[in-house]
Amino acid sequence: MGLVRAKFEAAEQYLASKGYEVVNPCKLDHSQNKEWSDHMKTDLRAMMDCDVIGLLPCWMDSPGARVEFNLAVTLNFAVISLEGML
């Protein structure tokens, strides 16, 4: 398992232990995605069924996470920082 996937897995386990129903973007079907934009569309479609977003440590280094954060704030999602929790 790669480092990024391991971080998402740890975040999923942590949030599930707190009672959240977690959508792990690493577990979404990206098999038809050819470009980064396709990958993001898959993730954002899944995100639209959520009302909370969890941010991994160093999320600001990820262009995709920044898009997701901005959308979450615009749509008034609750935002959970996982900094120091994983």
Distance bins in CASP14 RR format, pairs under 12 A and 6 or more apart:
PFRMAT RR
TARGET T0000
AUTHOR 0000-0000-0000
RMODE 2
METHOD distances of the structure
MODEL  1
1 7 0 0 0 0 1 0 0 0 0 0 0
1 8 0 0 0 0 1 0 0 0 0 0 0
1 9 1 0 0 1 0 0 0 0 0 0 0
1 10 0 0 0 0 0 1 0 0 0 0 0
1 26 0 0 0 0 1 0 0 0 0 0 0
2 8 0 0 0 0 1 0 0 0 0 0 0
2 9 0 0 0 0 1 0 0 0 0 0 0
2 10 0 0 0 0 0 1 0 0 0 0 0
2 26 0 0 0 0 1 0 0 0 0 0 0
3 9 0 0 0 0 0 1 0 0 0 0 0
3 10 0 0 0 0 0 1 0 0 0 0 0
3 26 0 0 0 0 0 1 0 0 0 0 0
3 56 0 0 0 0 0 1 0 0 0 0 0
3 57 0 0 0 0 0 1 0 0 0 0 0
3 58 0 0 0 0 0 1 0 0 0 0 0
3 86 0 0 0 0 0 1 0 0 0 0 0
4 10 0 0 0 0 0 1 0 0 0 0 0
4 11 0 0 0 0 0 1 0 0 0 0 0
4 24 0 0 0 0 0 1 0 0 0 0 0
4 25 0 0 0 0 0 1 0 0 0 0 0
4 26 1 0 0 1 0 0 0 0 0 0 0
4 56 0 0 0 0 1 0 0 0 0 0 0
4 57 0 0 0 0 0 1 0 0 0 0 0
4 58 0 0 0 0 0 1 0 0 0 0 0
4 59 0 0 0 0 0 1 0 0 0 0 0
4 61 0 0 0 0 0 1 0 0 0 0 0
4 62 0 0 0 0 1 0 0 0 0 0 0
4 64 0 0 0 0 0 1 0 0 0 0 0
4 65 0 0 0 0 0 1 0 0 0 0 0
5 11 0 0 0 0 0 1 0 0 0 0 0
5 12 0 0 0 0 0 1 0 0 0 0 0
5 24 0 0 0 0 1 0 0 0 0 0 0
5 25 0 0 0 0 0 1 0 0 0 0 0
5 26 1 0 1 0 0 0 0 0 0 0 0
5 27 0 0 0 0 1 0 0 0 0 0 0
5 56 0 0 0 0 0 1 0 0 0 0 0
6 12 0 0 0 0 0 1 0 0 0 0 0
6 13 0 0 0 0 0 1 0 0 0 0 0
6 24 0 0 0 0 0 1 0 0 0 0 0
6 26 0 0 0 0 1 0 0 0 0 0 0
6 56 0 0 0 0 0 1 0 0 0 0 0
6 86 0 0 0 0 1 0 0 0 0 0 0
7 13 0 0 0 0 0 1 0 0 0 0 0
7 14 0 0 0 0 0 1 0 0 0 0 0
7 24 0 0 0 0 0 1 0 0 0 0 0
7 25 0 0 0 0 0 1 0 0 0 0 0
7 26 0 0 0 0 1 0 0 0 0 0 0
7 54 0 0 0 0 0 1 0 0 0 0 0
7 55 0 0 0 0 0 1 0 0 0 0 0
7 56 1 0 1 0 0 0 0 0 0 0 0
7 57 1 0 0 1 0 0 0 0 0 0 0
7 58 0 0 0 0 1 0 0 0 0 0 0
7 59 0 0 0 0 1 0 0 0 0 0 0
7 61 0 0 0 0 0 1 0 0 0 0 0
7 62 0 0 0 0 0 1 0 0 0 0 0
7 65 0 0 0 0 0 1 0 0 0 0 0
7 82 0 0 0 0 1 0 0 0 0 0 0
7 83 0 0 0 0 0 1 0 0 0 0 0
7 84 0 0 0 0 0 1 0 0 0 0 0
7 85 0 0 0 0 0 1 0 0 0 0 0
7 86 1 0 0 1 0 0 0 0 0 0 0
8 14 0 0 0 0 0 1 0 0 0 0 0
8 15 0 0 0 0 0 1 0 0 0 0 0
8 22 0 0 0 0 1 0 0 0 0 0 0
8 23 0 0 0 0 0 1 0 0 0 0 0
8 24 1 0 1 0 0 0 0 0 0 0 0
8 25 1 0 0 1 0 0 0 0 0 0 0
8 26 1 0 1 0 0 0 0 0 0 0 0
8 27 0 0 0 0 1 0 0 0 0 0 0
8 28 0 0 0 0 0 1 0 0 0 0 0
8 43 0 0 0 0 0 1 0 0 0 0 0
8 54 0 0 0 0 0 1 0 0 0 0 0
8 55 0 0 0 0 0 1 0 0 0 0 0
8 56 1 0 0 1 0 0 0 0 0 0 0
8 57 0 0 0 0 0 1 0 0 0 0 0
8 59 0 0 0 0 0 1 0 0 0 0 0
8 62 0 0 0 0 0 1 0 0 0 0 0
8 65 0 0 0 0 0 1 0 0 0 0 0
8 82 0 0 0 0 0 1 0 0 0 0 0
8 86 0 0 0 0 1 0 0 0 0 0 0
9 15 0 0 0 0 0 1 0 0 0 0 0
9 16 0 0 0 0 0 1 0 0 0 0 0
9 22 0 0 0 0 0 1 0 0 0 0 0
9 24 1 0 0 1 0 0 0 0 0 0 0
9 25 0 0 0 0 0 1 0 0 0 0 0
9 26 1 0 0 1 0 0 0 0 0 0 0
9 27 0 0 0 0 1 0 0 0 0 0 0
9 56 0 0 0 0 0 1 0 0 0 0 0
9 86 0 0 0 0 1 0 0 0 0 0 0
10 16 0 0 0 0 0 1 0 0 0 0 0
10 17 0 0 0 0 0 1 0 0 0 0 0
10 22 0 0 0 0 0 1 0 0 0 0 0
10 24 0 0 0 0 0 1 0 0 0 0 0
10 26 0 0 0 0 0 1 0 0 0 0 0
10 56 0 0 0 0 1 0 0 0 0 0 0
10 57 0 0 0 0 0 1 0 0 0 0 0
10 82 0 0 0 0 1 0 0 0 0 0 0
10 84 0 0 0 0 0 1 0 0 0 0 0
10 85 0 0 0 0 1 0 0 0 0 0 0
10 86 1 0 1 0 0 0 0 0 0 0 0
11 17 0 0 0 0 0 1 0 0 0 0 0
11 18 0 0 0 0 0 1 0 0 0 0 0
11 20 0 0 0 0 0 1 0 0 0 0 0
11 22 1 0 0 1 0 0 0 0 0 0 0
11 23 0 0 0 0 0 1 0 0 0 0 0
11 24 1 0 0 1 0 0 0 0 0 0 0
11 25 0 0 0 0 0 1 0 0 0 0 0
11 26 0 0 0 0 1 0 0 0 0 0 0
11 27 0 0 0 0 0 1 0 0 0 0 0
11 53 0 0 0 0 0 1 0 0 0 0 0
11 54 1 0 0 1 0 0 0 0 0 0 0
11 55 0 0 0 0 1 0 0 0 0 0 0
11 56 1 0 1 0 0 0 0 0 0 0 0
11 57 0 0 0 0 1 0 0 0 0 0 0
11 59 0 0 0 0 0 1 0 0 0 0 0
11 65 0 0 0 0 0 1 0 0 0 0 0
11 80 0 0 0 0 1 0 0 0 0 0 0
11 81 0 0 0 0 0 1 0 0 0 0 0
11 82 1 0 1 0 0 0 0 0 0 0 0
11 83 0 0 0 0 0 1 0 0 0 0 0
11 84 0 0 0 0 0 1 0 0 0 0 0
11 85 0 0 0 0 1 0 0 0 0 0 0
11 86 1 0 0 1 0 0 0 0 0 0 0
12 18 0 0 0 0 0 1 0 0 0 0 0
12 19 0 0 0 0 0 1 0 0 0 0 0
12 20 0 0 0 0 1 0 0 0 0 0 0
12 21 0 0 0 0 0 1 0 0 0 0 0
12 22 1 0 1 0 0 0 0 0 0 0 0
12 23 0 0 0 0 1 0 0 0 0 0 0
12 24 1 0 1 0 0 0 0 0 0 0 0
12 25 0 0 0 0 1 0 0 0 0 0 0
12 26 0 0 0 0 1 0 0 0 0 0 0
12 27 0 0 0 0 1 0 0 0 0 0 0
12 54 0 0 0 0 0 1 0 0 0 0 0
12 56 0 0 0 0 0 1 0 0 0 0 0
12 82 0 0 0 0 0 1 0 0 0 0 0
12 86 0 0 0 0 0 1 0 0 0 0 0
13 19 0 0 0 0 0 1 0 0 0 0 0
13 20 0 0 0 0 0 1 0 0 0 0 0
13 22 0 0 0 0 1 0 0 0 0 0 0
13 24 0 0 0 0 1 0 0 0 0 0 0
13 82 0 0 0 0 0 1 0 0 0 0 0
13 85 0 0 0 0 0 1 0 0 0 0 0
13 86 0 0 0 0 1 0 0 0 0 0 0
14 20 0 0 0 0 1 0 0 0 0 0 0
14 22 0 0 0 0 1 0 0 0 0 0 0
14 24 0 0 0 0 0 1 0 0 0 0 0
14 54 0 0 0 0 1 0 0 0 0 0 0
14 56 0 0 0 0 0 1 0 0 0 0 0
14 57 0 0 0 0 0 1 0 0 0 0 0
14 80 0 0 0 0 1 0 0 0 0 0 0
14 82 1 0 0 1 0 0 0 0 0 0 0
14 83 0 0 0 0 0 1 0 0 0 0 0
14 84 0 0 0 0 0 1 0 0 0 0 0
14 85 1 0 0 1 0 0 0 0 0 0 0
14 86 1 0 0 1 0 0 0 0 0 0 0
15 21 0 0 0 0 1 0 0 0 0 0 0
15 22 1 0 1 0 0 0 0 0 0 0 0
15 23 0 0 0 0 1 0 0 0 0 0 0
15 24 0 0 0 0 1 0 0 0 0 0 0
15 50 0 0 0 0 0 1 0 0 0 0 0
15 52 0 0 0 0 1 0 0 0 0 0 0
15 53 0 0 0 0 0 1 0 0 0 0 0
15 54 1 0 0 1 0 0 0 0 0 0 0
15 55 0 0 0 0 0 1 0 0 0 0 0
15 56 0 0 0 0 0 1 0 0 0 0 0
15 78 0 0 0 0 0 1 0 0 0 0 0
15 80 1 0 0 1 0 0 0 0 0 0 0
15 81 0 0 0 0 0 1 0 0 0 0 0
15 82 1 0 0 1 0 0 0 0 0 0 0
15 85 0 0 0 0 1 0 0 0 0 0 0
15 86 0 0 0 0 0 1 0 0 0 0 0
16 22 1 0 1 0 0 0 0 0 0 0 0
16 23 0 0 0 0 0 1 0 0 0 0 0
16 24 0 0 0 0 1 0 0 0 0 0 0
17 85 0 0 0 0 0 1 0 0 0 0 0
17 86 0 0 0 0 0 1 0 0 0 0 0
18 52 0 0 0 0 0 1 0 0 0 0 0
18 54 0 0 0 0 0 1 0 0 0 0 0
18 80 0 0 0 0 1 0 0 0 0 0 0
18 82 0 0 0 0 0 1 0 0 0 0 0
18 85 0 0 0 0 1 0 0 0 0 0 0
19 52 0 0 0 0 0 1 0 0 0 0 0
19 80 0 0 0 0 0 1 0 0 0 0 0
20 50 0 0 0 0 1 0 0 0 0 0 0
20 51 0 0 0 0 0 1 0 0 0 0 0
20 52 1 0 0 1 0 0 0 0 0 0 0
20 53 0 0 0 0 0 1 0 0 0 0 0
20 54 0 0 0 0 1 0 0 0 0 0 0
20 78 0 0 0 0 0 1 0 0 0 0 0
20 80 0 0 0 0 1 0 0 0 0 0 0
20 82 0 0 0 0 0 1 0 0 0 0 0
21 49 0 0 0 0 1 0 0 0 0 0 0
21 50 0 0 0 0 1 0 0 0 0 0 0
21 51 0 0 0 0 0 1 0 0 0 0 0
21 52 0 0 0 0 1 0 0 0 0 0 0
22 28 0 0 0 0 0 1 0 0 0 0 0
22 46 0 0 0 0 0 1 0 0 0 0 0
22 49 0 0 0 0 0 1 0 0 0 0 0
22 50 0 0 0 0 1 0 0 0 0 0 0
22 52 0 0 0 0 1 0 0 0 0 0 0
22 53 0 0 0 0 0 1 0 0 0 0 0
22 54 0 0 0 0 1 0 0 0 0 0 0
22 80 0 0 0 0 0 1 0 0 0 0 0
22 82 0 0 0 0 0 1 0 0 0 0 0
23 42 0 0 0 0 0 1 0 0 0 0 0
23 43 0 0 0 0 1 0 0 0 0 0 0
23 44 0 0 0 0 0 1 0 0 0 0 0
23 45 0 0 0 0 0 1 0 0 0 0 0
23 46 1 0 1 0 0 0 0 0 0 0 0
23 47 1 0 0 1 0 0 0 0 0 0 0
23 48 0 0 0 0 0 1 0 0 0 0 0
23 49 1 0 0 1 0 0 0 0 0 0 0
23 50 1 0 1 0 0 0 0 0 0 0 0
23 51 0 0 0 0 0 1 0 0 0 0 0
23 52 0 0 0 0 1 0 0 0 0 0 0
23 53 0 0 0 0 1 0 0 0 0 0 0
23 54 0 0 0 0 0 1 0 0 0 0 0
23 68 0 0 0 0 0 1 0 0 0 0 0
24 43 0 0 0 0 0 1 0 0 0 0 0
24 46 0 0 0 0 1 0 0 0 0 0 0
24 47 0 0 0 0 0 1 0 0 0 0 0
24 50 0 0 0 0 0 1 0 0 0 0 0
24 54 0 0 0 0 0 1 0 0 0 0 0
24 56 0 0 0 0 0 1 0 0 0 0 0
25 33 0 0 0 0 0 1 0 0 0 0 0
25 39 0 0 0 0 1 0 0 0 0 0 0
25 40 0 0 0 0 1 0 0 0 0 0 0
25 41 0 0 0 0 0 1 0 0 0 0 0
25 42 0 0 0 0 1 0 0 0 0 0 0
25 43 1 0 1 0 0 0 0 0 0 0 0
25 44 0 0 0 0 1 0 0 0 0 0 0
25 45 0 0 0 0 0 1 0 0 0 0 0
25 46 1 0 0 1 0 0 0 0 0 0 0
25 47 0 0 0 0 1 0 0 0 0 0 0
25 50 0 0 0 0 0 1 0 0 0 0 0
25 53 0 0 0 0 0 1 0 0 0 0 0
25 54 0 0 0 0 0 1 0 0 0 0 0
25 56 0 0 0 0 0 1 0 0 0 0 0
25 62 0 0 0 0 0 1 0 0 0 0 0
25 64 0 0 0 0 1 0 0 0 0 0 0
25 65 0 0 0 0 1 0 0 0 0 0 0
25 67 0 0 0 0 0 1 0 0 0 0 0
25 68 0 0 0 0 1 0 0 0 0 0 0
26 39 0 0 0 0 0 1 0 0 0 0 0
26 42 0 0 0 0 0 1 0 0 0 0 0
26 43 0 0 0 0 1 0 0 0 0 0 0
26 46 0 0 0 0 0 1 0 0 0 0 0
26 56 0 0 0 0 0 1 0 0 0 0 0
27 42 0 0 0 0 0 1 0 0 0 0 0
27 43 0 0 0 0 0 1 0 0 0 0 0
27 46 0 0 0 0 1 0 0 0 0 0 0
28 38 0 0 0 0 0 1 0 0 0 0 0
28 39 0 0 0 0 1 0 0 0 0 0 0
28 40 0 0 0 0 0 1 0 0 0 0 0
28 41 0 0 0 0 0 1 0 0 0 0 0
28 42 1 0 1 0 0 0 0 0 0 0 0
28 43 1 0 0 1 0 0 0 0 0 0 0
28 44 0 0 0 0 0 1 0 0 0 0 0
28 45 0 0 0 0 1 0 0 0 0 0 0
28 46 1 0 1 0 0 0 0 0 0 0 0
28 47 0 0 0 0 1 0 0 0 0 0 0
28 49 0 0 0 0 0 1 0 0 0 0 0
29 38 0 0 0 0 0 1 0 0 0 0 0
29 39 0 0 0 0 0 1 0 0 0 0 0
29 42 1 0 0 1 0 0 0 0 0 0 0
29 43 0 0 0 0 0 1 0 0 0 0 0
29 45 0 0 0 0 0 1 0 0 0 0 0
29 46 0 0 0 0 1 0 0 0 0 0 0
30 36 0 0 0 0 0 1 0 0 0 0 0
30 38 1 0 0 1 0 0 0 0 0 0 0
30 39 1 0 1 0 0 0 0 0 0 0 0
30 40 0 0 0 0 0 1 0 0 0 0 0
30 41 0 0 0 0 0 1 0 0 0 0 0
30 42 1 0 1 0 0 0 0 0 0 0 0
30 43 0 0 0 0 1 0 0 0 0 0 0
30 45 0 0 0 0 0 1 0 0 0 0 0
30 46 0 0 0 0 0 1 0 0 0 0 0
31 38 0 0 0 0 0 1 0 0 0 0 0
31 39 0 0 0 0 0 1 0 0 0 0 0
31 42 0 0 0 0 1 0 0 0 0 0 0
32 38 1 0 0 1 0 0 0 0 0 0 0
32 39 0 0 0 0 1 0 0 0 0 0 0
32 41 0 0 0 0 0 1 0 0 0 0 0
32 42 0 0 0 0 1 0 0 0 0 0 0
33 39 1 0 1 0 0 0 0 0 0 0 0
33 40 0 0 0 0 1 0 0 0 0 0 0
33 41 1 0 0 1 0 0 0 0 0 0 0
33 42 1 0 0 1 0 0 0 0 0 0 0
33 43 0 0 0 0 1 0 0 0 0 0 0
33 45 0 0 0 0 0 1 0 0 0 0 0
34 41 0 0 0 0 0 1 0 0 0 0 0
34 42 0 0 0 0 0 1 0 0 0 0 0
35 41 0 0 0 0 1 0 0 0 0 0 0
35 42 0 0 0 0 0 1 0 0 0 0 0
36 42 0 0 0 0 0 1 0 0 0 0 0
36 43 0 0 0 0 0 1 0 0 0 0 0
36 62 0 0 0 0 0 1 0 0 0 0 0
36 63 0 0 0 0 1 0 0 0 0 0 0
36 64 0 0 0 0 1 0 0 0 0 0 0
36 67 0 0 0 0 0 1 0 0 0 0 0
37 43 0 0 0 0 0 1 0 0 0 0 0
37 44 0 0 0 0 0 1 0 0 0 0 0
37 63 0 0 0 0 0 1 0 0 0 0 0
37 64 0 0 0 0 0 1 0 0 0 0 0
37 67 0 0 0 0 0 1 0 0 0 0 0
38 44 0 0 0 0 0 1 0 0 0 0 0
38 45 0 0 0 0 0 1 0 0 0 0 0
39 45 0 0 0 0 0 1 0 0 0 0 0
39 46 0 0 0 0 0 1 0 0 0 0 0
39 62 0 0 0 0 0 1 0 0 0 0 0
39 63 0 0 0 0 0 1 0 0 0 0 0
39 64 0 0 0 0 1 0 0 0 0 0 0
39 67 0 0 0 0 0 1 0 0 0 0 0
39 68 0 0 0 0 0 1 0 0 0 0 0
40 46 0 0 0 0 0 1 0 0 0 0 0
40 47 0 0 0 0 1 0 0 0 0 0 0
40 62 0 0 0 0 0 1 0 0 0 0 0
40 63 0 0 0 0 1 0 0 0 0 0 0
40 64 1 0 0 1 0 0 0 0 0 0 0
40 65 0 0 0 0 0 1 0 0 0 0 0
40 66 0 0 0 0 0 1 0 0 0 0 0
40 67 1 0 0 1 0 0 0 0 0 0 0
40 68 0 0 0 0 1 0 0 0 0 0 0
40 71 0 0 0 0 0 1 0 0 0 0 0
41 47 0 0 0 0 0 1 0 0 0 0 0
41 48 0 0 0 0 0 1 0 0 0 0 0
41 64 0 0 0 0 0 1 0 0 0 0 0
41 67 0 0 0 0 0 1 0 0 0 0 0
41 68 0 0 0 0 0 1 0 0 0 0 0
42 48 0 0 0 0 0 1 0 0 0 0 0
42 64 0 0 0 0 0 1 0 0 0 0 0
43 49 0 0 0 0 0 1 0 0 0 0 0
43 50 0 0 0 0 0 1 0 0 0 0 0
43 53 0 0 0 0 0 1 0 0 0 0 0
43 62 0 0 0 0 0 1 0 0 0 0 0
43 63 0 0 0 0 0 1 0 0 0 0 0
43 64 1 0 0 1 0 0 0 0 0 0 0
43 65 0 0 0 0 1 0 0 0 0 0 0
43 67 0 0 0 0 1 0 0 0 0 0 0
43 68 1 0 0 1 0 0 0 0 0 0 0
43 71 0 0 0 0 0 1 0 0 0 0 0
43 72 0 0 0 0 0 1 0 0 0 0 0
44 50 0 0 0 0 0 1 0 0 0 0 0
44 53 0 0 0 0 0 1 0 0 0 0 0
44 64 0 0 0 0 1 0 0 0 0 0 0
44 65 0 0 0 0 0 1 0 0 0 0 0
44 67 1 0 0 1 0 0 0 0 0 0 0
44 68 1 0 0 1 0 0 0 0 0 0 0
44 69 0 0 0 0 0 1 0 0 0 0 0
44 70 0 0 0 0 0 1 0 0 0 0 0
44 71 1 0 0 1 0 0 0 0 0 0 0
44 72 0 0 0 0 0 1 0 0 0 0 0
44 75 0 0 0 0 0 1 0 0 0 0 0
45 68 0 0 0 0 0 1 0 0 0 0 0
45 71 0 0 0 0 0 1 0 0 0 0 0
46 53 0 0 0 0 0 1 0 0 0 0 0
46 68 0 0 0 0 0 1 0 0 0 0 0
47 53 1 0 0 1 0 0 0 0 0 0 0
47 54 0 0 0 0 0 1 0 0 0 0 0
47 64 0 0 0 0 0 1 0 0 0 0 0
47 65 0 0 0 0 0 1 0 0 0 0 0
47 67 0 0 0 0 1 0 0 0 0 0 0
47 68 1 0 0 1 0 0 0 0 0 0 0
47 69 0 0 0 0 0 1 0 0 0 0 0
47 70 0 0 0 0 0 1 0 0 0 0 0
47 71 1 0 0 1 0 0 0 0 0 0 0
47 72 1 0 0 1 0 0 0 0 0 0 0
47 74 0 0 0 0 0 1 0 0 0 0 0
47 75 0 0 0 0 1 0 0 0 0 0 0
47 77 0 0 0 0 1 0 0 0 0 0 0
48 68 0 0 0 0 0 1 0 0 0 0 0
48 71 0 0 0 0 1 0 0 0 0 0 0
48 72 0 0 0 0 0 1 0 0 0 0 0
48 75 0 0 0 0 1 0 0 0 0 0 0
48 77 0 0 0 0 0 1 0 0 0 0 0
49 75 0 0 0 0 0 1 0 0 0 0 0
49 77 0 0 0 0 0 1 0 0 0 0 0
50 68 0 0 0 0 1 0 0 0 0 0 0
50 71 0 0 0 0 0 1 0 0 0 0 0
50 72 0 0 0 0 1 0 0 0 0 0 0
50 75 0 0 0 0 1 0 0 0 0 0 0
50 77 1 0 0 1 0 0 0 0 0 0 0
50 78 0 0 0 0 1 0 0 0 0 0 0
50 79 0 0 0 0 0 1 0 0 0 0 0
50 80 0 0 0 0 0 1 0 0 0 0 0
51 72 0 0 0 0 1 0 0 0 0 0 0
51 75 0 0 0 0 1 0 0 0 0 0 0
51 76 0 0 0 0 1 0 0 0 0 0 0
51 77 1 0 1 0 0 0 0 0 0 0 0
51 78 1 0 0 1 0 0 0 0 0 0 0
51 79 0 0 0 0 0 1 0 0 0 0 0
51 80 0 0 0 0 0 1 0 0 0 0 0
52 68 0 0 0 0 0 1 0 0 0 0 0
52 72 0 0 0 0 1 0 0 0 0 0 0
52 75 0 0 0 0 0 1 0 0 0 0 0
52 76 0 0 0 0 0 1 0 0 0 0 0
52 77 1 0 1 0 0 0 0 0 0 0 0
52 78 1 0 1 0 0 0 0 0 0 0 0
52 79 1 0 0 1 0 0 0 0 0 0 0
52 80 1 0 0 1 0 0 0 0 0 0 0
52 81 0 0 0 0 0 1 0 0 0 0 0
52 82 0 0 0 0 0 1 0 0 0 0 0
53 59 0 0 0 0 1 0 0 0 0 0 0
53 64 0 0 0 0 0 1 0 0 0 0 0
53 65 0 0 0 0 1 0 0 0 0 0 0
53 66 0 0 0 0 0 1 0 0 0 0 0
53 67 0 0 0 0 0 1 0 0 0 0 0
53 68 1 0 0 1 0 0 0 0 0 0 0
53 69 1 0 0 1 0 0 0 0 0 0 0
53 70 0 0 0 0 0 1 0 0 0 0 0
53 71 0 0 0 0 1 0 0 0 0 0 0
53 72 1 0 1 0 0 0 0 0 0 0 0
53 73 0 0 0 0 1 0 0 0 0 0 0
53 74 0 0 0 0 0 1 0 0 0 0 0
53 75 0 0 0 0 1 0 0 0 0 0 0
53 76 0 0 0 0 0 1 0 0 0 0 0
53 77 1 0 1 0 0 0 0 0 0 0 0
53 78 1 0 0 1 0 0 0 0 0 0 0
53 79 1 0 1 0 0 0 0 0 0 0 0
53 80 1 0 0 1 0 0 0 0 0 0 0
53 81 0 0 0 0 1 0 0 0 0 0 0
53 82 0 0 0 0 0 1 0 0 0 0 0
54 65 0 0 0 0 1 0 0 0 0 0 0
54 68 0 0 0 0 1 0 0 0 0 0 0
54 69 0 0 0 0 1 0 0 0 0 0 0
54 72 0 0 0 0 1 0 0 0 0 0 0
54 77 0 0 0 0 1 0 0 0 0 0 0
54 78 0 0 0 0 1 0 0 0 0 0 0
54 79 1 0 0 1 0 0 0 0 0 0 0
54 80 1 0 1 0 0 0 0 0 0 0 0
54 81 1 0 0 1 0 0 0 0 0 0 0
54 82 1 0 1 0 0 0 0 0 0 0 0
54 83 0 0 0 0 0 1 0 0 0 0 0
54 85 0 0 0 0 0 1 0 0 0 0 0
54 86 0 0 0 0 0 1 0 0 0 0 0
55 61 0 0 0 0 0 1 0 0 0 0 0
55 62 0 0 0 0 1 0 0 0 0 0 0
55 64 0 0 0 0 0 1 0 0 0 0 0
55 65 1 0 0 1 0 0 0 0 0 0 0
55 66 0 0 0 0 0 1 0 0 0 0 0
55 68 0 0 0 0 1 0 0 0 0 0 0
55 69 1 0 0 1 0 0 0 0 0 0 0
55 70 0 0 0 0 0 1 0 0 0 0 0
55 72 0 0 0 0 1 0 0 0 0 0 0
55 73 0 0 0 0 0 1 0 0 0 0 0
55 77 0 0 0 0 0 1 0 0 0 0 0
55 78 0 0 0 0 0 1 0 0 0 0 0
55 79 1 0 0 1 0 0 0 0 0 0 0
55 80 1 0 0 1 0 0 0 0 0 0 0
55 81 1 0 1 0 0 0 0 0 0 0 0
55 82 1 0 0 1 0 0 0 0 0 0 0
55 83 1 0 0 1 0 0 0 0 0 0 0
55 84 0 0 0 0 0 1 0 0 0 0 0
55 85 0 0 0 0 0 1 0 0 0 0 0
55 86 0 0 0 0 0 1 0 0 0 0 0
56 62 0 0 0 0 1 0 0 0 0 0 0
56 64 0 0 0 0 0 1 0 0 0 0 0
56 65 1 0 0 1 0 0 0 0 0 0 0
56 68 0 0 0 0 0 1 0 0 0 0 0
56 69 0 0 0 0 0 1 0 0 0 0 0
56 80 0 0 0 0 0 1 0 0 0 0 0
56 81 0 0 0 0 1 0 0 0 0 0 0
56 82 1 0 1 0 0 0 0 0 0 0 0
56 83 0 0 0 0 1 0 0 0 0 0 0
56 84 0 0 0 0 0 1 0 0 0 0 0
56 85 0 0 0 0 1 0 0 0 0 0 0
56 86 1 0 0 1 0 0 0 0 0 0 0
57 65 0 0 0 0 0 1 0 0 0 0 0
57 81 0 0 0 0 1 0 0 0 0 0 0
57 82 1 0 0 1 0 0 0 0 0 0 0
57 83 1 0 1 0 0 0 0 0 0 0 0
57 84 1 0 0 1 0 0 0 0 0 0 0
57 85 0 0 0 0 1 0 0 0 0 0 0
57 86 1 0 0 1 0 0 0 0 0 0 0
58 65 0 0 0 0 1 0 0 0 0 0 0
58 66 0 0 0 0 0 1 0 0 0 0 0
58 81 0 0 0 0 0 1 0 0 0 0 0
58 82 0 0 0 0 0 1 0 0 0 0 0
58 83 0 0 0 0 1 0 0 0 0 0 0
58 84 0 0 0 0 0 1 0 0 0 0 0
58 86 0 0 0 0 0 1 0 0 0 0 0
59 65 1 0 1 0 0 0 0 0 0 0 0
59 66 1 0 0 1 0 0 0 0 0 0 0
59 67 0 0 0 0 0 1 0 0 0 0 0
59 68 0 0 0 0 1 0 0 0 0 0 0
59 69 1 0 0 1 0 0 0 0 0 0 0
59 70 0 0 0 0 0 1 0 0 0 0 0
59 72 0 0 0 0 0 1 0 0 0 0 0
59 79 0 0 0 0 0 1 0 0 0 0 0
59 80 0 0 0 0 0 1 0 0 0 0 0
59 81 0 0 0 0 1 0 0 0 0 0 0
59 82 0 0 0 0 1 0 0 0 0 0 0
59 83 0 0 0 0 1 0 0 0 0 0 0
59 86 0 0 0 0 0 1 0 0 0 0 0
60 66 1 0 0 1 0 0 0 0 0 0 0
60 67 0 0 0 0 0 1 0 0 0 0 0
60 68 0 0 0 0 0 1 0 0 0 0 0
60 69 0 0 0 0 1 0 0 0 0 0 0
60 70 0 0 0 0 0 1 0 0 0 0 0
60 81 0 0 0 0 0 1 0 0 0 0 0
60 83 0 0 0 0 0 1 0 0 0 0 0
62 68 0 0 0 0 1 0 0 0 0 0 0
62 69 0 0 0 0 1 0 0 0 0 0 0
63 69 0 0 0 0 0 1 0 0 0 0 0
63 70 0 0 0 0 0 1 0 0 0 0 0
64 70 0 0 0 0 1 0 0 0 0 0 0
64 71 0 0 0 0 1 0 0 0 0 0 0
64 72 0 0 0 0 0 1 0 0 0 0 0
65 71 0 0 0 0 0 1 0 0 0 0 0
65 72 0 0 0 0 0 1 0 0 0 0 0
65 79 0 0 0 0 0 1 0 0 0 0 0
65 81 0 0 0 0 0 1 0 0 0 0 0
65 82 0 0 0 0 0 1 0 0 0 0 0
66 72 0 0 0 0 0 1 0 0 0 0 0
66 73 0 0 0 0 0 1 0 0 0 0 0
67 73 0 0 0 0 0 1 0 0 0 0 0
67 74 0 0 0 0 0 1 0 0 0 0 0
68 74 0 0 0 0 0 1 0 0 0 0 0
68 75 0 0 0 0 0 1 0 0 0 0 0
68 77 0 0 0 0 1 0 0 0 0 0 0
68 79 0 0 0 0 0 1 0 0 0 0 0
69 75 0 0 0 0 0 1 0 0 0 0 0
69 77 0 0 0 0 1 0 0 0 0 0 0
69 79 1 0 0 1 0 0 0 0 0 0 0
69 80 0 0 0 0 0 1 0 0 0 0 0
69 81 0 0 0 0 0 1 0 0 0 0 0
70 77 0 0 0 0 0 1 0 0 0 0 0
70 79 0 0 0 0 0 1 0 0 0 0 0
71 77 0 0 0 0 1 0 0 0 0 0 0
71 79 0 0 0 0 0 1 0 0 0 0 0
72 78 0 0 0 0 1 0 0 0 0 0 0
72 79 1 0 1 0 0 0 0 0 0 0 0
72 80 0 0 0 0 0 1 0 0 0 0 0
73 79 1 0 0 1 0 0 0 0 0 0 0
80 86 0 0 0 0 0 1 0 0 0 0 0
END
